[in-house]
Amino acid sequence: MRTITVFKGDGIGPEIVDAVIRILEAAKAPLAYECFAVGEAEYERNGKLIPDAAFASFEKNRILLKAPITTPIGKGFRSLNVTLRNKYDLYANIRPAKSNTAVKTPFEHVDIVTFRENTEDLYVGVEEQIDADTVHATKIITRKASTRIIRDAFAYARANDRKKVTCVHKANILKMSDGMFLSIFQEIAKEYPDIEADDKIVDNVCMQLVMRPETFDVLVMPNLYGDIVSDLTSGLIGGLGLLPSSNMGTEYAMFEAVHGSAPDIAGKHVANPTALLWSACMMLEHLQEAECAAKIRKAVNAVLMEKKHLTPDLHGNSTTEAYRDAVIAKL
């Protein structure tokens, strides 16, 4: 039995966490759970965004399943996601986007894994107001961070029989920062002659993704581009409600849905827990519980295929609880 830490988050977070834990329990996942309220609501109640006990739990268990947390736009506290990634050096954000025949989109053959560097770039949050009309933001790219995310992308490709890794950059304009990222990619690619390596400018990638997404396999890129491009890939498969995510470091791992806290539908029992559930499957695979993960994935696919118990974002009219129960019935 492995104990994991769970952050219930804001908005729809507690609802989807409860649904996912119920499914994990029904699937007999060998897990115990230490659950914590975190985020904006917790701050309003107790004056801390993340309680000390929640940090201590993650530091002890080293595995975190996290629901969405609200981040204020243009003001207020810094993103807790960025805080967690930096505090625990969760440098690799891995987001797989794969077509599911049950969810109809214009694209039927999407199978893309995005490797996003998770700790630097513009997301270091270093900004300086020069005067009333001018703000400078600092973009940081380092050899250490670039090397490890690029190496992880190639290692994943080889381990999972993927054929190609594409470096996404803007080195035509950002010749020093993105230029260094690209040059490191080109050097590491030489160590993997069995993997096709190419590079593309980020704006071209966005165009190609919505024209010929089947031509992409594994993508690796700096933080900002990864945030944007991975959300774009979710649109190819039916939306953020279907995109799981892992944040990996050498000592800690965090698994989360990449969608927002959706306060507009919180408490209405219509939230889709699939992204968090599939993130939990990535967690199970990380914990060497691939058989349990496969059982859950098969059950979810069956429910999606039947189309009888889908939440509104998937063009259904079922509640979160009805969807949850339908998945459990398929286990």
KEMAR-377474 format. One line per field, with one value per residue (C-alpha): residue in one letter; x, y, z. Coordinates in steps of 0.25 Angstrom, whole numbers. Example, Ala and Ser with C-alpha at 12.3 -4.5 7.8 and 13.67 -1.06 7.14 Angstrom:
BEGIN
vexnu a	s
u 49	55
v -18	-4
w 31	29
//
This chain:
BEGIN
vexnu m	r	t	i	t	v	f	k	g	d	g	i	g	p	e	i	v	d	a	v	i	r	i	l	e	a	a	k	a	p	l	a	y	e	c	f	a	v	g	e	a	e	y	e	r	n	g	k	l	i	p	d	a	a	f	a	s	f	e	k	n	r	i	l	l	k	a	p	i	t	t	p	i	g	k	g	f	r	s	l	n	v	t	l	r	n	k	y	d	l	y	a	n	i	r	p	a	k	s	n	t	a	v	k	t	p	f	e	h	v	d	i	v	t	f	r	e	n	t	e	d	l	y	v	g	v	e	e	q	i	d	a	d	t	v	h	a	t	k	i	i	t	r	k	a	s	t	r	i	i	r	d	a	f	a	y	a	r	a	n	d	r	k	k	v	t	c	v	h	k	a	n	i	l	k	m	s	d	g	m	f	l	s	i	f	q	e	i	a	k	e	y	p	d	i	e	a	d	d	k	i	v	d	n	v	c	m	q	l	v	m	r	p	e	t	f	d	v	l	v	m	p	n	l	y	g	d	i	v	s	d	l	t	s	g	l	i	g	g	l	g	l	l	p	s	s	n	m	g	t	e	y	a	m	f	e	a	v	h	g	s	a	p	d	i	a	g	k	h	v	a	n	p	t	a	l	l	w	s	a	c	m	m	l	e	h	l	q	e	a	e	c	a	a	k	i	r	k	a	v	n	a	v	l	m	e	k	k	h	l	t	p	d	l	h	g	n	s	t	t	e	a	y	r	d	a	v	i	a	k	l
u 0	6	1	0	-3	-16	-19	-33	-32	-42	-55	-58	-46	-52	-63	-54	-44	-55	-60	-46	-43	-56	-52	-38	-44	-53	-42	-34	-22	-13	-13	-16	-19	-15	-25	-23	-31	-22	-23	-31	-42	-33	-25	-38	-41	-28	-18	-10	-11	-4	-5	9	3	0	15	20	11	16	31	28	20	27	15	4	-9	-14	-27	-28	-24	-29	-18	-22	-21	-12	-11	-11	-3	7	2	3	6	18	22	21	29	40	40	41	49	38	45	38	23	19	5	0	-11	-17	-30	-41	-51	-62	-60	-62	-53	-48	-35	-35	-20	-14	-4	6	14	18	31	30	42	35	44	50	47	38	31	42	33	44	37	42	34	43	33	18	18	29	30	42	40	52	53	63	68	80	88	85	70	70	79	71	57	62	69	57	49	59	59	44	43	53	46	33	36	33	39	42	45	43	49	40	46	47	62	61	58	63	76	83	73	65	77	84	72	73	88	87	75	84	96	87	80	93	93	80	82	70	61	57	60	55	52	41	38	27	17	19	17	3	-1	4	-3	-17	-14	-6	-5	-2	11	16	20	29	30	40	41	43	33	24	23	20	8	2	5	0	-13	-14	-12	-24	-33	-29	-35	-47	-42	-35	-45	-37	-23	-15	-2	10	21	33	46	57	51	36	25	12	0	-11	-22	-17	-31	-35	-43	-56	-63	-75	-79	-74	-85	-93	-89	-86	-70	-63	-53	-46	-33	-30	-34	-24	-14	-16	-14	0	2	-1	8	19	17	18	3	1	-9	-18	-16	-20	-33	-37	-34	-42	-54	-53	-52	-64	-72	-68	-71	-85	-88	-99	-93	-85	-83	-88	-74	-74	-88	-95	-105	-100	-95	-81	-86	-94	-81	-73	-83	-83	-68	-68	-78	-69	-57
v 0	13	26	38	53	59	74	76	90	101	101	88	82	75	69	63	58	51	44	40	34	26	20	17	10	2	-2	-7	3	0	14	22	36	49	59	74	87	97	109	122	117	111	125	132	122	120	130	120	116	102	98	94	80	79	82	72	61	63	64	50	43	49	47	57	56	71	77	91	103	117	127	142	149	161	163	155	143	136	123	111	102	110	110	95	92	101	97	83	84	77	81	72	74	63	64	53	56	44	43	35	29	32	47	52	63	67	59	44	41	50	43	54	55	69	71	85	90	94	103	114	123	135	127	130	142	153	166	180	193	203	214	216	212	201	187	178	162	153	140	130	118	110	99	90	91	90	78	70	72	69	57	52	54	46	35	34	33	21	14	16	12	26	30	45	57	71	83	95	109	123	123	131	143	139	135	134	128	119	117	111	102	97	95	86	78	76	71	61	57	51	41	35	32	22	34	44	58	71	85	95	110	111	119	109	97	103	104	90	84	89	84	71	67	53	57	60	50	55	70	77	92	103	106	117	110	97	103	109	97	86	93	94	79	77	84	74	62	69	79	81	71	60	64	58	63	59	68	60	63	54	52	57	55	63	58	68	72	83	90	102	101	105	113	116	101	98	91	88	74	75	75	65	57	50	58	56	41	39	47	37	26	33	33	18	15	23	14	1	-1	-2	-13	-5	7	-1	-6	8	13	2	5	20	17	8	19	29	20	17	32	29	36	48	61	74	77	64	68	59	63	54	58	56	45	38	38	33	22	18	16	8	-1	-4	-8
w 0	-4	2	-7	-4	-10	-12	-14	-20	-23	-31	-37	-31	-18	-27	-37	-27	-19	-32	-36	-22	-22	-36	-31	-19	-27	-36	-24	-26	-15	-9	3	3	11	6	8	4	-3	-11	-11	-2	8	8	11	23	29	23	16	1	5	19	25	28	13	9	20	14	0	5	12	2	-11	-19	-21	-28	-30	-34	-41	-33	-36	-40	-40	-54	-54	-39	-25	-21	-31	-37	-27	-39	-42	-27	-26	-39	-34	-19	-23	-36	-44	-57	-67	-70	-79	-86	-95	-105	-112	-120	-115	-125	-115	-115	-129	-134	-148	-145	-143	-142	-132	-123	-118	-105	-101	-92	-86	-78	-65	-56	-64	-77	-74	-63	-53	-51	-51	-55	-53	-55	-62	-62	-62	-77	-77	-71	-74	-72	-71	-80	-74	-81	-75	-81	-69	-70	-85	-85	-75	-82	-96	-91	-84	-97	-105	-94	-94	-109	-109	-97	-103	-118	-122	-136	-135	-126	-130	-124	-123	-122	-127	-129	-142	-133	-119	-124	-111	-102	-111	-120	-108	-106	-120	-120	-108	-115	-127	-119	-111	-124	-128	-116	-122	-136	-136	-133	-144	-139	-145	-141	-144	-141	-130	-139	-150	-141	-137	-151	-155	-142	-147	-161	-160	-145	-149	-154	-140	-129	-117	-115	-106	-103	-93	-83	-89	-103	-95	-88	-100	-110	-100	-98	-113	-114	-104	-114	-125	-116	-110	-100	-87	-80	-87	-85	-73	-68	-60	-54	-51	-43	-38	-24	-26	-35	-37	-45	-49	-59	-67	-68	-59	-46	-54	-42	-52	-51	-37	-29	-41	-42	-56	-56	-64	-56	-68	-69	-54	-55	-66	-59	-47	-57	-61	-46	-45	-56	-49	-37	-45	-44	-59	-59	-50	-59	-71	-65	-62	-76	-82	-73	-77	-92	-91	-84	-95	-106	-101	-100	-89	-77	-82	-76	-83	-88	-96	-101	-91	-80	-68	-55	-50	-41	-52	-60	-48	-46	-60	-60	-47	-54	-65	-56
//
